[in-house]
Amino acid sequence: MTFSADDFLKALDQHDFNFQKGAVVTGKVDSHTDDGAYIDIGGKAAAFLPAREASVDSRIPLAEAVPIGSERQFLIVRDQDANGQVILSIRKLEIKEVWAQLEQREANKDILDVTVTGTNKGGVIADVEGLRGFVPRSHLVNPPEDLTALVGQTISVAFLEVNEENNKLVLSNRNAAKTAALGQLNPGQLIDGKVGSIKPFGVFVDFDGVRGLLHVKQISKSFIPSIGDVFEVGQPVKAVVLNLDEERGRISLSTKVLEKYPGEILKEADKLMAEAPERAADPGKLLAEQDV
């Protein structure tokens, strides 16, 4: 049994390798049906585009997504059948483009606004240009006890992980707030917040959706034997921005620079806090006099 050159050409003619799964082709919309659209891509048979594959946005009607006579690119998602017909998708092609765009936006450290569409026990689900993004509860700013209260709301987020291969898109509302706050803060600026937690090395102060560190050495010009003698969790506190580390997202605070004498915060904390705006009126002088 021999296989001639003519036989080889006939075999090629029966199977167009340009129309295999994964290929991107250009086609013209020929007609619509209740289930989808027929697309002329230059093959032996018209290709078929299921209605659900016409757009990443399921709310867009088929006639609007692919008007008859329009030309555009399609992704082949199923090889030719016995009749030479392939199945196409715009949705999957758009999704691939969105992943590429998001990878670039992650590299640029962009902040974007997304709409919360649902919740699970770990956080909230958000729509990101048609993709399903996840925001962990720990990365939400002041999350409510019942996260369903956030459904329908728009929040700003930064990227934690963009992984198309594993279909993982993890976002952070807290990091977005921190980035925004860092862009608005300046050394010497007075902030008004609350004690979020107390550690042996200092106090974490929450304000404007971010958290700054008031190191134990920046609480007072005098030695502090116990931080618990000065602060408690939830207590309102005014402090001065000492330093900003935008690369690491760290904010250093100080109440020491507000003291008129060593140990004042231990003896007259209420007076110091009440007079804080006046004492912080000259940030340059304040920082120049402090001993870092």
C-alpha positions in Angstrom: 0.0 0.0 0.0 1.5 3.3 -1.1 0.7 6.9 -0.1 1.3 9.3 -3.0 1.8 13.0 -3.0 -1.8 13.4 -4.2 -3.0 11.4 -1.3 -1.1 13.6 1.1 -2.5 16.7 -0.4 -6.0 15.3 -0.2 -5.4 14.5 3.5 -4.3 18.1 4.1 -7.4 19.3 2.2 -9.6 17.3 4.6 -8.1 18.9 7.7 -7.2 22.6 7.8 -4.5 22.9 10.5 -5.2 26.6 10.7 -8.5 25.8 12.3 -7.3 23.8 15.3 -8.3 24.4 18.9 -6.4 27.4 20.4 -5.9 29.2 17.1 -7.1 32.8 16.7 -9.0 33.4 13.5 -10.7 36.4 11.8 -14.3 35.8 10.8 -17.4 37.6 9.6 -20.8 37.1 11.3 -23.1 35.4 8.8 -26.4 34.8 10.7 -28.0 34.5 14.2 -30.0 31.7 15.8 -31.6 31.3 19.2 -28.5 29.5 20.3 -25.7 31.5 18.8 -24.2 32.8 15.5 -22.7 31.3 12.4 -19.4 32.8 11.5 -17.6 32.6 8.1 -13.9 32.0 8.8 -13.0 30.7 5.4 -13.4 27.0 6.2 -15.4 24.3 4.5 -18.3 24.9 6.9 -19.4 28.0 8.8 -18.0 28.1 12.4 -20.5 28.3 15.3 -20.3 30.8 18.1 -22.6 29.8 21.1 -24.5 32.7 22.6 -22.8 32.2 26.0 -19.4 32.7 24.3 -20.3 35.9 22.5 -19.0 38.2 25.3 -17.4 38.2 28.7 -20.4 40.3 29.8 -23.4 38.0 29.7 -25.8 40.9 29.8 -24.9 42.0 26.3 -27.4 40.6 23.7 -26.0 38.4 20.9 -27.1 40.9 18.2 -25.2 43.7 20.0 -22.1 41.6 20.7 -21.8 40.3 17.1 -23.9 42.2 14.6 -24.5 40.5 11.3 -21.9 41.5 8.8 -19.3 42.5 11.4 -15.8 41.2 11.3 -13.6 40.4 14.3 -11.2 37.9 15.8 -12.4 34.6 17.5 -10.7 31.9 19.5 -11.3 28.3 18.3 -12.3 26.3 21.4 -13.2 23.0 19.7 -11.6 21.3 16.7 -13.4 20.6 13.4 -16.1 17.9 13.6 -16.9 15.5 10.8 -18.5 18.3 8.8 -15.5 20.6 9.2 -17.2 22.9 11.7 -15.4 24.4 14.6 -16.7 26.1 17.8 -15.6 29.6 18.5 -15.5 31.9 21.5 -15.1 35.6 22.0 -15.5 35.4 25.8 -12.4 33.2 26.3 -10.4 35.5 23.9 -11.5 38.5 25.9 -10.7 36.8 29.2 -7.1 36.1 27.9 -6.8 39.7 27.0 -8.1 40.8 30.4 -5.5 38.6 32.2 -2.7 40.1 30.1 -4.0 43.6 31.0 -4.2 42.8 34.7 -0.7 41.4 34.7 0.5 44.7 33.3 -1.5 46.7 35.8 -0.1 44.5 38.6 3.4 45.3 37.4 2.5 49.0 37.4 1.1 48.7 40.9 -2.2 50.2 39.8 -5.2 50.7 42.0 -8.6 49.9 40.5 -12.3 50.2 41.5 -14.3 47.0 41.5 -17.9 46.1 42.4 -18.5 43.5 45.2 -20.7 40.8 43.8 -20.8 38.2 46.5 -19.2 36.7 49.7 -17.8 33.5 51.1 -16.6 32.6 54.5 -13.1 34.0 53.7 -14.0 37.4 52.3 -15.8 39.0 49.3 -16.0 38.3 45.6 -15.6 41.2 43.2 -16.1 41.6 39.4 -12.9 42.7 37.7 -13.6 43.4 34.1 -15.6 40.1 33.9 -13.2 38.0 36.0 -13.9 36.8 39.5 -11.6 38.5 42.0 -11.3 37.6 45.7 -10.6 40.0 48.6 -9.8 38.3 51.9 -11.5 39.6 55.0 -8.1 40.5 56.4 -7.5 42.8 53.4 -10.8 44.7 53.8 -10.8 48.1 55.4 -13.1 48.1 58.5 -15.1 45.0 57.3 -18.6 44.7 58.7 -19.5 41.6 60.7 -21.9 40.6 58.0 -20.0 40.9 54.7 -23.1 40.8 52.6 -23.5 44.5 53.5 -20.8 45.1 51.0 -22.5 43.5 48.1 -23.2 46.0 45.4 -20.7 48.5 46.7 -17.6 49.8 44.8 -14.3 49.5 46.6 -10.7 50.3 45.6 -8.3 47.4 45.5 -4.6 46.7 44.8 -3.3 43.4 43.5 -2.0 40.6 45.7 -1.8 37.8 43.1 -2.6 37.6 39.4 -2.2 34.1 38.1 -4.0 33.1 34.9 -2.7 29.6 35.0 -4.3 28.8 38.3 -7.2 31.2 37.7 -6.3 33.2 40.9 -7.0 36.9 41.2 -6.5 38.0 44.8 -7.0 41.7 45.7 -6.5 44.0 48.7 -8.7 46.8 49.7 -6.4 47.6 52.7 -3.3 47.9 50.5 -5.2 50.2 48.1 -6.1 52.4 51.0 -2.6 52.4 52.3 -1.2 53.4 48.9 -3.8 56.3 48.7 -2.9 57.4 52.2 0.8 57.3 51.6 0.3 59.6 48.6 -1.5 62.2 50.8 0.7 62.0 53.9 3.8 64.1 54.7 6.3 63.9 57.5 5.3 66.3 60.2 1.6 65.9 59.5 -0.7 65.3 62.5 -3.0 62.3 62.2 -6.1 61.4 64.3 -6.6 57.7 64.9 -7.3 54.9 67.4 -5.0 52.3 69.0 -5.5 49.2 67.0 -3.1 46.9 68.9 -0.3 47.1 71.5 3.0 45.2 71.1 6.1 45.1 73.3 7.9 47.3 70.7 5.1 49.9 70.3 1.6 50.8 69.3 -0.2 50.3 66.0 -2.5 53.2 65.3 -5.3 52.9 62.8 -6.4 56.0 60.8 -8.0 56.7 57.4 -8.0 52.9 56.6 -4.3 52.4 57.2 -2.1 51.5 60.1 1.0 53.3 61.4 3.5 52.3 64.1 4.2 54.4 67.1 7.4 52.8 68.3 8.0 52.7 72.1 11.0 55.0 71.6 8.7 57.6 70.0 6.0 57.7 72.6 7.9 60.0 75.0 11.1 61.8 75.6 11.2 59.9 78.9 11.5 56.1 79.4 8.2 54.2 79.2 8.3 51.3 81.6 5.0 49.9 80.3 3.1 50.9 77.2 -0.1 49.7 78.9 0.3 52.6 81.3 -0.1 55.1 78.4 -2.4 53.4 75.9 -5.2 50.9 75.6 -6.8 49.3 72.5 -9.5 51.5 71.0 -8.2 54.7 72.6 -8.2 57.8 70.4 -4.8 59.1 69.8 -3.2 62.0 67.9 0.4 61.5 66.5 2.8 63.1 64.1 3.9 61.3 60.9 7.7 60.8 61.5 8.6 58.9 58.4 7.1 57.3 55.3 8.5 54.2 53.6 6.4 53.9 50.4 8.4 51.0 49.1 7.4 48.9 52.2 4.2 50.6 52.9 5.3 51.6 56.4 4.2 54.7 58.4 6.2 55.7 61.4 4.5 57.9 64.0 5.6 59.9 67.1 3.9 61.5 70.1 7.3 62.3 71.6 7.7 65.3 69.3 4.5 66.8 70.8 5.8 66.8 74.4 6.8 70.0 76.1 8.9 68.1 78.6 10.0 64.5 79.1 7.3 62.2 80.4 4.4 64.7 79.7 2.3 62.0 78.0 2.5 60.0 81.2 1.4 62.9 83.4 -0.8 65.0 81.2 -1.9 62.9 78.3 -5.3 64.6 77.9 -3.7 68.1 77.8 -1.1 66.9 75.2 -3.7 65.5 72.9 -6.0 68.5 73.2 -3.1 70.8 72.3 -1.7 68.5 69.6 -3.0 70.5 66.6 -1.4 73.7 67.9 1.8 72.0 68.8 2.0 70.4 65.3 1.3 73.7 63.5 5.0 74.1 62.5 6.0 70.6 61.1 9.5 71.7 60.0 10.4 73.0 63.5 8.8 70.0 65.1 10.8 67.5 63.2 14.0 69.5 63.4 13.9 69.5 67.2 13.0 65.8 67.6 15.8 63.3 68.4 15.2 60.3 66.0 
